[in-house]
Amino acid sequence: MPTDNRTTGWPALDYEELPWHSVGEGHASRTQRRRASGPYRAAVPPFISAQKISVDGELQALTEEASSELARFDAEVGQIAAPFASILLRTESASSSEIENLSSGARQIALAELGAHASKNAQLIVGNVRAMQAALSLSETIDGRAILEMHRALLEESNPGIVGHWRDQQVWIGGGNLGPHTAQFVPPHHDRVPALMEDLTTFANRLDLPVLIQIAIAHAQFETIHPFPDGNGRVGRALIQAMLRGGRLTRNVAVPVSAGLLHDTGSYFEALGAYRAGDIAPIVHSIAEASFAAVHNGRTLVGDLESVNGKWRESVKARRDSSAHRLLGVLLRQPVIDGSMAATELGVSSVNAQVAINRLVDAGILVQISTGKRNRIWLAKDVVRVLDDFGARARRRT
């Protein structure tokens, strides 16, 4: 929902011309080399820590309603005696990764969390789970150190050389690898990043702003600064979760806002572009609408998992305090297990853990997905189906 820039009072990006020193042209054609030579233009984002915010009454009302829905859903799920916090955290991480074209099914993600052989994308998504966990744990104080820690949690296993500091190189989005000259967007020169990030965290800690509007703007500013060589989108959406928790819109769970953004990534990226042109309304609208979609999809997920849990408990013929029944709660948040994990989670011997697993196999809840009798792995197919259904709904345009 575009607005007249003059009514928002938000500053647009400026640009500066910088020299470009090629670092290698490989097999590029002469035309490609010509296009990637000479000076280039990089963004110069405004400082926003003291900016006033103005949105129209309709958008203000939308954000207030979205904020109420987020808080209500968080409270509802927080009262349920099931491990939905970890389930929703995983689904939010998977959806955020999929916005970056890193997709994987629930089975592969669960295998990666178990430490078993899994796809590269699944391993990267598990890194995003760690980043989201770091975001929530650091939500009381959102500063540069906290954001660097989110980035470290995301990429310390897959790309450790770039964690622990802001980027020290020019980056660009789109346009190929030869240089920034034909890019869709060129973030600020790396020398500007430290001051811009300090300004951003000052803005993120203001107490005089409507929380959801503040979150949308902080997220857009973060993506504009692009403070890392890789992982900016995922860390930027982890920042959303940190600010939701820090702003007390959520207290119990990570509401899957990224799953809401996944409904229409085109509009989401257009909203980021509009922000850079000086219009905050589209990104605020995008985050608000994503919140409604997240709550709707999240409620369906919780309801589906409660149905699975109820069906399971009726089918297991054992005492309610037995290891078999306790293992059901583990399977809701970790649908792929081995004997060692079961024993650790239940606090029992490996022999007793295997007895519990066998009961669930007999009840049709677990199926063995490994071969042979050594290092066996079991899958709770009902949970995997429900999680994959959640992902399919998130991808569906509305």
PLY file of the C-alpha trace (Angstrom):
ply
format ascii 1.0
element vertex 398
property float x
property float y
property float z
element edge 397
property int vertex1
property int vertex2
end_header
0.00 0.00 0.00
2.23 2.83 -1.28
1.98 6.29 0.21
3.18 9.73 -0.77
6.76 10.04 0.52
6.04 13.61 1.61
3.46 12.38 4.12
5.71 9.82 5.79
8.56 12.22 6.59
11.02 9.33 6.28
14.37 10.02 4.60
15.24 8.13 1.44
18.67 6.68 0.77
21.42 8.83 -0.63
24.18 7.39 -2.83
27.90 7.92 -3.19
30.26 7.12 -6.04
33.19 4.91 -5.13
36.16 3.50 -7.07
36.02 -0.16 -8.03
39.06 -2.41 -8.08
38.35 -5.66 -9.87
39.38 -8.83 -8.04
39.34 -11.11 -11.08
37.21 -11.43 -14.17
37.52 -15.14 -14.90
35.95 -16.05 -18.22
33.95 -12.84 -18.55
33.37 -11.40 -22.00
34.72 -8.02 -23.00
31.22 -6.54 -22.68
30.85 -7.94 -19.18
34.26 -6.61 -18.17
33.36 -3.15 -19.48
30.12 -3.11 -17.50
31.99 -4.09 -14.34
34.69 -1.43 -14.59
34.98 2.10 -13.31
33.30 3.74 -10.32
30.08 2.37 -8.83
27.31 3.83 -6.66
26.69 2.53 -3.14
23.81 3.38 -0.84
24.24 5.85 2.02
21.43 5.04 4.48
20.20 7.78 6.80
20.68 7.58 10.54
17.31 6.78 12.08
17.77 6.64 15.86
16.05 10.00 16.39
13.65 9.95 13.44
9.98 10.70 14.05
7.50 8.17 12.71
4.23 9.06 11.03
1.74 6.55 9.58
-1.88 7.10 8.64
-4.73 6.04 10.92
-5.64 2.97 8.88
-2.14 1.55 9.04
-1.87 2.40 12.73
-5.09 0.48 13.39
-3.82 -2.49 11.36
-0.61 -2.71 13.41
-2.52 -2.45 16.68
-4.80 -5.31 15.64
-1.83 -7.41 14.49
-0.05 -6.74 17.77
-3.10 -7.93 19.73
-3.30 -11.10 17.64
0.37 -11.88 18.21
0.06 -11.41 21.96
-3.16 -13.47 22.12
-1.67 -16.37 20.17
1.48 -16.32 22.29
-0.62 -16.48 25.47
-2.82 -19.29 24.10
0.12 -21.51 23.19
1.94 -20.69 26.42
-0.89 -22.29 28.39
-0.73 -25.62 26.54
1.26 -28.37 28.24
3.11 -29.42 25.10
6.52 -28.48 23.63
5.12 -25.99 21.12
7.80 -23.36 21.77
10.49 -25.51 20.16
8.14 -26.63 17.37
7.21 -23.07 16.42
10.86 -22.00 16.64
11.80 -24.69 14.13
8.97 -23.77 11.76
9.89 -20.07 11.93
13.52 -20.94 11.18
12.57 -23.16 8.25
10.29 -20.48 6.76
12.92 -17.75 7.18
15.47 -19.98 5.44
13.04 -20.74 2.62
12.73 -17.02 1.86
16.43 -17.34 0.98
15.66 -20.41 -1.20
17.01 -22.79 1.45
14.25 -25.37 1.70
14.07 -28.80 3.30
11.41 -31.20 4.51
10.70 -31.78 8.19
12.29 -35.24 8.08
15.65 -33.90 6.88
15.60 -31.06 9.42
14.91 -33.52 12.25
17.76 -35.75 11.04
20.10 -32.74 11.03
19.07 -31.83 14.59
19.77 -35.41 15.64
23.25 -35.12 14.14
22.54 -37.80 11.56
23.34 -37.55 7.88
21.09 -34.88 6.33
21.02 -32.49 3.39
23.14 -29.32 3.41
20.02 -27.17 3.40
18.69 -28.99 6.46
21.98 -28.36 8.27
21.79 -24.66 7.40
18.21 -24.52 8.68
19.36 -26.02 11.98
21.92 -23.20 12.09
19.00 -20.81 11.71
17.26 -22.50 14.65
20.34 -21.68 16.73
20.24 -18.07 15.50
16.57 -17.76 16.51
17.36 -19.25 19.91
20.16 -16.73 20.35
17.80 -13.92 19.31
15.26 -14.86 21.96
17.85 -15.32 24.69
19.41 -11.92 23.92
16.13 -10.03 23.49
16.48 -8.02 26.71
19.44 -6.10 25.32
19.52 -5.70 21.54
22.94 -4.27 20.79
25.74 -4.93 18.35
27.09 -7.79 20.42
23.69 -9.50 20.41
23.35 -9.23 16.63
26.87 -10.54 16.12
26.00 -13.48 18.37
22.89 -14.26 16.28
25.10 -14.29 13.19
27.67 -16.50 14.90
24.99 -19.00 15.91
23.72 -19.05 12.33
27.00 -19.58 10.48
29.74 -20.65 12.89
29.60 -24.23 11.59
29.11 -23.57 7.87
31.12 -20.36 7.36
33.15 -19.55 10.50
35.48 -17.10 8.77
32.85 -14.37 8.52
31.36 -14.48 12.02
32.21 -12.30 15.00
32.54 -9.00 13.12
30.81 -6.72 10.65
31.67 -7.18 7.00
34.97 -5.78 5.73
34.11 -5.81 2.03
31.59 -4.31 -0.37
28.58 -6.55 -1.02
25.76 -6.28 -3.51
22.47 -7.99 -4.33
21.94 -9.42 -7.81
23.83 -8.56 -10.97
26.44 -11.33 -10.95
29.83 -11.79 -9.35
32.01 -9.43 -11.40
31.11 -6.29 -9.52
28.34 -4.10 -8.14
27.76 -2.04 -11.27
24.68 -3.96 -12.50
23.38 -5.02 -9.08
19.76 -4.64 -8.02
20.92 -2.99 -4.80
24.34 -2.00 -3.45
24.40 -1.65 0.37
26.66 0.94 2.01
30.42 0.71 1.89
31.71 -1.44 4.74
33.43 1.53 6.41
29.96 2.93 7.15
28.58 -0.26 8.73
29.74 0.11 12.39
28.21 3.58 12.84
25.01 2.59 11.04
24.61 -0.53 13.20
25.16 1.48 16.39
22.47 3.89 15.22
20.13 0.99 14.37
20.45 -0.62 17.79
19.78 2.75 19.43
16.58 2.96 17.38
15.66 -0.65 18.26
15.85 0.18 21.98
13.61 3.25 21.89
10.61 3.03 24.22
8.44 5.73 22.65
7.34 3.87 19.49
4.56 1.39 18.62
6.39 -1.94 18.84
5.31 -3.54 15.55
6.03 -0.37 13.55
9.41 -0.09 15.26
10.16 -3.74 14.41
9.26 -3.32 10.74
11.48 -0.25 10.36
14.41 -1.80 12.27
14.17 -4.90 10.08
14.14 -2.86 6.86
17.06 -0.72 8.04
19.02 -3.85 8.95
18.46 -5.36 5.50
19.47 -2.05 3.93
22.73 -1.88 5.89
23.41 -5.56 5.11
26.13 -5.77 7.76
27.39 -9.26 6.88
28.76 -10.95 3.74
26.12 -13.68 4.14
23.14 -14.48 6.36
21.62 -10.98 6.45
18.06 -12.05 5.65
17.99 -14.79 8.26
19.60 -12.64 10.97
17.28 -9.78 10.07
14.25 -11.99 10.64
15.78 -13.32 13.86
15.96 -9.66 14.89
12.17 -9.50 14.39
11.76 -12.31 16.94
14.16 -10.65 19.38
12.23 -7.38 19.20
8.85 -9.11 19.52
10.12 -10.72 22.73
11.87 -7.58 23.95
8.76 -5.51 23.23
6.64 -8.03 25.18
4.34 -8.83 22.26
5.52 -12.41 22.75
6.69 -14.08 25.95
6.43 -17.81 25.29
6.96 -18.73 21.64
8.46 -17.57 18.35
5.34 -16.72 16.34
6.22 -17.79 12.75
6.18 -14.34 11.12
8.57 -15.53 8.41
5.95 -18.10 7.41
3.61 -15.16 6.89
6.18 -13.33 4.77
6.67 -16.49 2.73
3.07 -16.14 1.46
4.20 -13.32 -0.82
7.94 -12.79 -0.95
7.58 -10.51 -3.98
5.60 -7.95 -2.00
8.02 -8.33 0.93
11.05 -7.49 -1.22
9.16 -4.65 -2.92
8.36 -3.26 0.53
12.06 -3.25 1.40
12.70 -1.34 -1.83
9.99 1.18 -0.96
11.57 1.71 2.45
14.85 2.61 0.77
12.98 5.16 -1.36
11.61 6.85 1.76
8.24 5.12 2.25
7.87 3.11 5.47
4.22 2.16 4.96
4.70 -0.93 2.74
7.14 -2.70 5.09
4.97 -1.92 8.11
1.95 -3.26 6.21
3.93 -6.35 5.13
5.01 -7.25 8.68
1.50 -6.65 10.04
-0.15 -8.84 7.40
2.54 -11.50 7.92
1.63 -11.52 11.61
-2.01 -12.34 10.84
-0.94 -15.14 8.49
1.54 -16.44 11.08
-1.12 -16.64 13.78
-3.61 -18.37 11.48
-1.09 -20.94 10.27
0.34 -21.37 13.76
-3.10 -22.11 15.25
-3.68 -24.74 12.57
-0.29 -26.31 13.32
-0.95 -26.39 17.07
-4.41 -27.90 16.52
-3.05 -30.56 14.18
-0.33 -31.53 16.63
-2.79 -31.67 19.52
-4.91 -34.06 17.44
-1.88 -36.24 16.73
-0.95 -36.24 20.42
-4.48 -37.22 21.46
-4.62 -40.06 18.95
-1.24 -41.32 20.08
-2.13 -41.37 23.77
-5.25 -43.40 23.08
-3.30 -45.96 21.07
-0.49 -46.56 23.61
-1.59 -49.16 26.14
0.61 -48.22 29.08
0.48 -46.10 32.23
0.35 -42.35 31.63
3.59 -41.90 33.56
5.36 -44.67 31.63
8.46 -44.05 29.52
6.41 -44.75 26.39
3.94 -41.96 27.15
6.73 -39.57 28.13
8.48 -40.33 24.85
5.42 -39.06 22.98
6.14 -35.53 24.24
9.70 -35.81 22.94
8.48 -36.88 19.51
6.26 -33.82 19.12
9.33 -31.56 19.06
11.88 -34.07 17.72
10.15 -36.49 15.32
13.35 -38.38 14.48
15.13 -40.15 17.32
17.68 -42.83 18.06
18.13 -44.93 21.17
20.71 -42.63 22.70
18.49 -39.54 22.40
15.51 -41.40 23.82
17.51 -42.58 26.83
18.88 -39.08 27.47
15.51 -37.34 27.10
13.74 -39.86 29.34
16.53 -40.18 31.89
16.47 -43.96 31.68
18.85 -46.73 30.64
19.28 -47.61 26.97
17.45 -50.88 27.62
14.39 -49.13 29.07
14.49 -46.54 26.29
14.37 -49.34 23.74
11.36 -50.85 25.51
9.55 -47.51 25.16
10.53 -47.24 21.49
9.29 -50.77 20.83
5.91 -49.94 22.38
5.54 -46.98 20.04
6.60 -49.07 17.05
3.94 -51.65 17.96
1.37 -48.83 18.21
2.27 -47.62 14.70
3.62 -44.30 15.98
7.28 -44.90 15.16
8.79 -46.52 12.09
12.44 -47.44 11.65
14.01 -45.50 8.78
17.58 -46.82 9.06
18.78 -50.19 7.85
20.27 -52.97 9.95
20.32 -53.39 13.72
23.07 -50.94 14.60
22.66 -47.16 14.96
18.94 -47.43 14.38
16.82 -44.31 13.77
13.04 -44.03 14.09
10.57 -41.54 12.60
7.23 -40.24 13.91
5.55 -39.93 10.52
2.44 -38.14 11.84
4.49 -35.19 13.13
6.55 -34.95 9.95
3.33 -34.85 7.91
1.87 -32.04 10.06
5.08 -29.99 9.85
5.29 -30.44 6.08
1.63 -29.37 5.81
2.54 -26.20 7.72
5.31 -25.48 5.23
2.99 -26.06 2.28
0.43 -23.60 3.71
3.17 -21.02 4.27
4.23 -21.24 0.63
0.68 -20.91 -0.68
-0.22 -17.43 -1.94
-3.38 -15.96 -0.42
0 1
1 2
2 3
3 4
4 5
5 6
6 7
7 8
8 9
9 10
10 11
11 12
12 13
13 14
14 15
15 16
16 17
17 18
18 19
19 20
20 21
21 22
22 23
23 24
24 25
25 26
26 27
27 28
28 29
29 30
30 31
31 32
32 33
33 34
34 35
35 36
36 37
37 38
38 39
39 40
40 41
41 42
42 43
43 44
44 45
45 46
46 47
47 48
48 49
49 50
50 51
51 52
52 53
53 54
54 55
55 56
56 57
57 58
58 59
59 60
60 61
61 62
62 63
63 64
64 65
65 66
66 67
67 68
68 69
69 70
70 71
71 72
72 73
73 74
74 75
75 76
76 77
77 78
78 79
79 80
80 81
81 82
82 83
83 84
84 85
85 86
86 87
87 88
88 89
89 90
90 91
91 92
92 93
93 94
94 95
95 96
96 97
97 98
98 99
99 100
100 101
101 102
102 103
103 104
104 105
105 106
106 107
107 108
108 109
109 110
110 111
111 112
112 113
113 114
114 115
115 116
116 117
117 118
118 119
119 120
120 121
121 122
122 123
123 124
124 125
125 126
126 127
127 128
128 129
129 130
130 131
131 132
132 133
133 134
134 135
135 136
136 137
137 138
138 139
139 140
140 141
141 142
142 143
143 144
144 145
145 146
146 147
147 148
148 149
149 150
150 151
151 152
152 153
153 154
154 155
155 156
156 157
157 158
158 159
159 160
160 161
161 162
162 163
163 164
164 165
165 166
166 167
167 168
168 169
169 170
170 171
171 172
172 173
173 174
174 175
175 176
176 177
177 178
178 179
179 180
180 181
181 182
182 183
183 184
184 185
185 186
186 187
187 188
188 189
189 190
190 191
191 192
192 193
193 194
194 195
195 196
196 197
197 198
198 199
199 200
200 201
201 202
202 203
203 204
204 205
205 206
206 207
207 208
208 209
209 210
210 211
211 212
212 213
213 214
214 215
215 216
216 217
217 218
218 219
219 220
220 221
221 222
222 223
223 224
224 225
225 226
226 227
227 228
228 229
229 230
230 231
231 232
232 233
233 234
234 235
235 236
236 237
237 238
238 239
239 240
240 241
241 242
242 243
243 244
244 245
245 246
246 247
247 248
248 249
249 250
250 251
251 252
252 253
253 254
254 255
255 256
256 257
257 258
258 259
259 260
260 261
261 262
262 263
263 264
264 265
265 266
266 267
267 268
268 269
269 270
270 271
271 272
272 273
273 274
274 275
275 276
276 277
277 278
278 279
279 280
280 281
281 282
282 283
283 284
284 285
285 286
286 287
287 288
288 289
289 290
290 291
291 292
292 293
293 294
294 295
295 296
296 297
297 298
298 299
299 300
300 301
301 302
302 303
303 304
304 305
305 306
306 307
307 308
308 309
309 310
310 311
311 312
312 313
313 314
314 315
315 316
316 317
317 318
318 319
319 320
320 321
321 322
322 323
323 324
324 325
325 326
326 327
327 328
328 329
329 330
330 331
331 332
332 333
333 334
334 335
335 336
336 337
337 338
338 339
339 340
340 341
341 342
342 343
343 344
344 345
345 346
346 347
347 348
348 349
349 350
350 351
351 352
352 353
353 354
354 355
355 356
356 357
357 358
358 359
359 360
360 361
361 362
362 363
363 364
364 365
365 366
366 367
367 368
368 369
369 370
370 371
371 372
372 373
373 374
374 375
375 376
376 377
377 378
378 379
379 380
380 381
381 382
382 383
383 384
384 385
385 386
386 387
387 388
388 389
389 390
390 391
391 392
392 393
393 394
394 395
395 396
396 397
